[in-house]
Amino acid sequence: MVSPLSNDAAGFASVAPPTVWQGWDAFVRRAPAPGRDAADPAWSQAEREDYHSELAVMRTPAMDSVFTAVRRLLLVNRRQQAGARRGLIISGPATTGKTRR
């Protein structure tokens, strides 16, 4: 038996984890969040992030290169000690090296 977990911050009802059938079924059957106007001042940053985290990621050449870079870093860092790991900047201020090829 799995005890239900609560994730009220993201607006989910108490459900079993998605690693069990009941949790997965509840996750895939949940209705998507309704779209909102981007200029709506009542839409907080947390609500925007929650909404966008539910969107599907399209497979494009740019996303393929990100996935490949992350996979490589995970493999390289697998057995490294803390502090000796390599990193990947996905977002950040200008001139931080995000576009390095």
C-alpha positions in Angstrom: 0.0 0.0 0.0 1.3 3.5 -0.9 0.6 6.5 1.3 -0.7 9.5 -0.7 1.5 12.5 -1.0 0.4 16.1 -1.2 1.8 18.7 -3.5 -0.6 21.5 -2.8 1.9 24.2 -3.9 1.6 23.0 -7.5 -2.2 22.7 -7.3 -2.3 18.9 -7.3 -4.7 16.9 -5.1 -3.2 14.2 -2.9 -2.2 11.4 -5.1 0.1 8.3 -5.0 3.5 8.8 -6.6 3.6 8.3 -10.4 5.8 5.3 -9.9 2.7 3.2 -9.0 -0.3 2.6 -11.2 -2.7 4.8 -9.2 -0.4 7.7 -9.2 0.5 7.4 -12.9 -3.2 7.1 -13.8 -4.1 10.2 -11.8 -1.2 12.1 -13.4 -2.1 11.3 -17.0 -5.8 11.9 -16.5 -5.4 15.3 -14.8 -6.9 18.1 -16.9 -4.3 20.6 -18.3 -4.2 24.0 -16.7 -6.2 26.6 -18.6 -4.2 29.1 -20.6 -4.0 32.7 -19.4 -3.1 36.0 -20.9 0.6 36.7 -20.5 -0.1 40.3 -19.6 -2.4 39.3 -16.6 -0.8 41.0 -13.6 -2.5 38.5 -11.2 -0.4 35.7 -12.7 2.6 35.2 -10.4 6.0 34.0 -11.4 5.4 30.7 -9.6 2.1 30.2 -11.4 3.8 30.9 -14.8 6.6 28.4 -14.0 4.0 25.7 -12.9 2.0 26.3 -16.1 5.1 26.1 -18.4 6.5 23.0 -16.6 3.4 21.1 -17.8 4.0 21.8 -21.5 5.6 19.1 -23.7 9.1 19.8 -25.0 9.3 19.6 -28.7 12.2 17.7 -30.3 14.3 20.1 -32.3 18.0 20.2 -33.2 18.6 22.7 -30.4 16.9 20.5 -27.8 18.7 17.4 -29.1 22.0 19.2 -28.5 20.9 20.2 -25.0 19.9 16.6 -24.2 23.2 15.3 -25.5 25.2 17.8 -23.5 23.3 16.9 -20.3 23.7 13.2 -20.9 27.4 13.6 -21.4 27.8 15.6 -18.3 25.8 13.1 -16.3 28.1 10.3 -17.5 31.3 12.4 -16.8 30.1 13.4 -13.4 28.8 9.9 -12.4 31.9 9.0 -10.3 33.4 12.4 -9.6 33.7 13.7 -6.0 31.8 16.8 -4.9 33.5 20.0 -6.1 35.2 18.3 -9.0 32.1 18.0 -11.2 31.7 19.8 -14.5 28.6 22.0 -15.1 26.3 23.2 -17.8 24.8 26.7 -17.8 21.3 26.5 -19.3 20.2 30.0 -18.4 22.0 33.0 -17.0 23.2 36.5 -17.7 25.0 37.5 -20.8 28.7 36.7 -21.1 28.5 33.6 -18.9 29.4 31.2 -21.7 26.1 29.7 -22.5 26.7 29.7 -26.3 30.1 28.0 -26.1 30.3 25.3 -28.8 
